[in-house]
Amino acid sequence: MIFIPLILAHLLGDFILQPNFWVADKEKKKGRSFYLYIHVLLHAVLALIFLWDLNLWWIAVMIGVTHFLIDWAKLQFQNAKTKRTWFFIDQAAHLSVIGILSVFYFPYFRWEDFFNHETLKLLTALVFLTVPSSILIKIIISIWTPVTIEHSKLQTESLVNAGKYIGILERLLVFVFILVNHWEGVGFMIAAKSVFRFSDLAEAKQRKLTEYVLIGTLLSFGIAVLTGILIKI
């Protein structure tokens, strides 16, 4: 079955192996951006690598062509106000293409084939819980802009990108706890983060920022829990 390999290739190409300056250049130059074509070529190559079958070269080509068309449309039509909406449209379109290719490339397609690649399924989940989930959470909560105190203790003593890496580690730990049937570990993680994180927020006396962080935290734990349950099923 080609669904899981193509999903893994998509996650790597769109999130892990796409630097921020590629994204910035594409948004600035749109269809004239050199990195748009490098990005599309990368997706096609990754698809072919994970399919591991030269006879399926046409699927890799279709992934590349449709990825270009979808990304080009997003770059042309999105603006500052609709950027969040177009992110979800873009991802939904890419996943739809992968789903359609997966369903129709075998005349003897079976739904249970979606779940037969155990190793790739686990690897895909682990990749999803890192940078892709961080970006997804950031996009979801981007509709809120909490007020912060520029020189507060909370801001000045924070490590660079600490929140991003804390989120990734907590999701991976929650995922492992669920796989090994130790749900009490999830409760421990929530309690530990509550003690350390929200005590600092209380000192800053910023209710909006506290609510903002709480929403992000619950989304992070929720995504990890749902991913773990889906993998076990």
C-alpha positions as CSV (number, residue, x, y, z in Angstrom):
1,M,0.0,0.0,0.0
2,I,1.3,3.4,-0.9
3,F,-0.7,5.6,1.5
4,I,1.7,5.6,4.5
5,P,4.9,6.0,2.5
6,L,3.5,9.0,0.6
7,I,2.2,10.6,3.9
8,L,5.7,10.2,5.4
9,A,7.3,11.7,2.3
10,H,4.8,14.6,2.4
11,L,5.6,15.4,6.1
12,L,9.3,15.3,5.5
13,G,9.1,17.4,2.4
14,D,6.6,20.0,3.6
15,F,7.8,20.5,7.2
16,I,11.1,18.9,8.1
17,L,13.2,19.6,4.9
18,Q,11.7,23.0,4.0
19,P,13.7,25.8,5.6
20,N,12.0,29.0,6.6
21,F,13.9,31.1,4.0
22,W,12.4,28.9,1.3
23,V,8.9,29.7,2.5
24,A,9.7,33.4,2.7
25,D,11.2,33.5,-0.8
26,K,8.1,31.7,-2.2
27,E,5.7,34.1,-0.5
28,K,7.6,37.0,-1.9
29,K,8.3,35.9,-5.4
30,K,5.4,33.4,-5.8
31,G,5.7,31.5,-9.1
32,R,9.0,33.1,-9.9
33,S,10.7,31.6,-6.8
34,F,13.5,29.2,-7.5
35,Y,12.8,27.4,-4.2
36,L,9.2,26.6,-5.3
37,Y,10.6,24.3,-8.0
38,I,13.3,22.8,-5.7
39,H,10.5,22.1,-3.1
40,V,8.3,20.4,-5.7
41,L,11.3,18.3,-7.0
42,L,12.1,17.3,-3.4
43,H,8.6,16.0,-2.9
44,A,8.7,13.9,-6.1
45,V,12.1,12.5,-5.2
46,L,11.0,11.7,-1.6
47,A,7.8,10.0,-3.0
48,L,9.9,7.8,-5.3
49,I,12.3,6.9,-2.5
50,F,9.6,5.8,0.0
51,L,7.7,4.0,-2.7
52,W,10.9,2.1,-3.5
53,D,9.7,0.9,-6.9
54,L,10.8,2.5,-10.2
55,N,7.6,1.1,-11.8
56,L,5.7,3.7,-9.7
57,W,7.6,6.6,-11.2
58,W,4.4,8.0,-12.5
59,I,3.0,8.4,-9.0
60,A,6.0,10.4,-8.0
61,V,5.5,12.6,-11.1
62,M,1.8,13.1,-10.2
63,I,2.8,14.0,-6.6
64,G,5.2,16.6,-8.0
65,V,2.9,18.1,-10.5
66,T,-0.1,18.3,-8.2
67,H,2.1,19.7,-5.4
68,F,3.2,22.5,-7.7
69,L,-0.3,23.4,-8.8
70,I,-1.6,23.4,-5.2
71,D,1.3,25.4,-3.9
72,W,1.1,27.8,-6.8
73,A,-2.6,28.5,-6.2
74,K,-2.0,29.1,-2.5
75,L,0.8,31.5,-3.2
76,Q,-1.3,33.4,-5.7
77,F,-4.5,33.7,-3.7
78,Q,-3.4,33.9,0.0
79,N,-2.8,37.2,1.8
80,A,-2.1,38.2,5.3
81,K,-5.7,37.7,6.4
82,T,-6.3,34.4,4.7
83,K,-2.9,32.8,5.2
84,R,-4.2,30.6,8.0
85,T,-7.1,29.4,6.0
86,W,-5.0,28.7,2.9
87,F,-2.6,26.6,5.1
88,F,-5.4,24.2,5.9
89,I,-6.7,24.2,2.3
90,D,-3.2,23.5,1.0
91,Q,-2.7,20.6,3.4
92,A,-6.2,19.2,2.8
93,A,-5.6,19.3,-1.0
94,H,-2.2,17.5,-0.7
95,L,-3.6,14.8,1.5
96,S,-6.6,14.4,-0.8
97,V,-4.3,13.7,-3.8
98,I,-2.4,11.1,-1.8
99,G,-5.7,9.5,-0.7
100,I,-7.0,9.4,-4.3
101,L,-3.8,7.9,-5.6
102,S,-3.7,5.3,-2.8
103,V,-7.3,4.2,-3.5
104,F,-7.1,4.0,-7.3
105,Y,-3.6,2.7,-8.1
106,F,-4.5,-0.9,-7.2
107,P,-7.5,-2.5,-8.8
108,Y,-7.7,-4.8,-5.8
109,F,-7.6,-2.1,-3.2
110,R,-8.5,-3.0,0.4
111,W,-9.1,-0.5,3.2
112,E,-7.1,-2.6,5.6
113,D,-4.0,-2.1,3.5
114,F,-3.8,1.4,4.9
115,F,-2.6,0.0,8.2
116,N,-0.3,-2.8,7.2
117,H,3.0,-0.8,7.2
118,E,3.7,-1.0,10.9
119,T,7.3,0.4,10.9
120,L,6.4,3.2,8.4
121,K,3.2,3.9,10.4
122,L,5.2,4.4,13.6
123,L,7.9,6.5,11.9
124,T,5.2,8.7,10.2
125,A,3.6,9.3,13.6
126,L,6.9,10.3,15.2
127,V,7.7,12.7,12.4
128,F,4.2,14.2,12.6
129,L,4.5,14.8,16.3
130,T,7.7,17.0,15.8
131,V,7.8,20.0,13.5
132,P,4.5,19.4,11.6
133,S,2.5,19.4,14.9
134,S,4.3,22.5,16.1
135,I,3.4,24.4,12.9
136,L,-0.2,23.1,13.0
137,I,-0.6,24.3,16.6
138,K,1.0,27.6,15.8
139,I,-1.4,28.1,12.8
140,I,-4.5,27.2,14.9
141,I,-3.7,29.6,17.7
142,S,-2.5,32.4,15.4
143,I,-6.0,34.0,15.5
144,W,-5.1,35.2,19.1
145,T,-2.3,37.7,19.9
146,P,-1.8,37.7,23.6
147,V,-0.5,40.9,25.2
148,T,3.0,40.4,26.6
149,I,5.3,42.6,28.7
150,E,8.4,43.1,26.7
151,H,10.8,43.1,29.7
152,S,9.0,40.8,32.0
153,K,10.7,37.9,33.8
154,L,8.8,35.5,31.6
155,Q,10.3,37.0,28.4
156,T,13.9,37.7,29.4
157,E,14.6,34.4,31.0
158,S,13.2,32.2,28.2
159,L,15.5,30.2,26.0
160,V,15.4,30.6,22.3
161,N,12.8,28.3,20.8
162,A,12.4,26.6,24.1
163,G,8.6,26.4,23.8
164,K,8.9,24.6,20.4
165,Y,11.3,21.9,21.7
166,I,9.4,21.5,25.0
167,G,6.2,20.9,22.9
168,I,8.0,18.3,20.7
169,L,9.4,16.4,23.6
170,E,6.2,16.4,25.5
171,R,4.3,15.0,22.5
172,L,6.9,12.3,21.9
173,L,6.8,11.3,25.6
174,V,3.0,11.2,25.7
175,F,3.0,9.1,22.5
176,V,5.5,6.6,24.1
177,F,3.4,6.4,27.3
178,I,0.3,5.6,25.3
179,L,2.1,2.9,23.2
180,V,3.3,1.1,26.3
181,N,-0.1,1.5,28.1
182,H,1.2,3.8,30.8
183,W,-1.5,6.5,30.8
184,E,-0.5,7.6,34.3
185,G,2.6,9.0,32.6
186,V,0.4,11.4,30.5
187,G,-1.1,12.7,33.8
188,F,2.4,13.2,35.2
189,M,3.4,15.2,32.1
190,I,0.4,17.5,32.4
191,A,1.0,18.0,36.1
192,A,4.7,18.7,35.7
193,K,4.1,21.2,32.9
194,S,1.3,22.9,34.9
195,V,3.6,23.4,37.9
196,F,6.6,24.8,36.0
197,R,4.8,26.7,33.2
198,F,1.8,28.2,34.8
199,S,3.5,29.4,37.9
200,D,5.7,31.7,35.7
201,L,2.6,32.9,33.9
202,A,0.9,33.7,37.2
203,E,3.9,35.8,38.2
204,A,3.6,37.7,34.9
205,K,-0.1,38.5,35.7
206,Q,-1.2,38.2,32.1
207,R,-4.5,36.3,31.8
208,K,-4.6,36.4,28.0
209,L,-1.1,35.0,27.7
210,T,-2.0,32.3,30.3
211,E,-5.1,31.3,28.3
212,Y,-3.1,31.4,25.0
213,V,-0.5,29.0,26.5
214,L,-3.1,26.7,28.0
215,I,-4.9,26.3,24.6
216,G,-1.5,25.5,23.0
217,T,-0.7,23.0,25.7
218,L,-4.0,21.2,25.5
219,L,-3.8,21.1,21.7
220,S,-0.3,19.6,22.0
221,F,-1.3,16.9,24.4
222,G,-4.5,16.3,22.5
223,I,-2.7,15.7,19.2
224,A,-0.2,13.3,20.9
225,V,-3.0,11.4,22.6
226,L,-5.1,11.0,19.4
227,T,-2.0,10.0,17.4
228,G,-1.1,7.4,19.9
229,I,-4.7,6.0,19.9
230,L,-4.8,5.8,16.1
231,I,-1.5,4.0,16.0
232,K,-2.6,1.4,18.5
233,I,-5.9,0.9,16.7
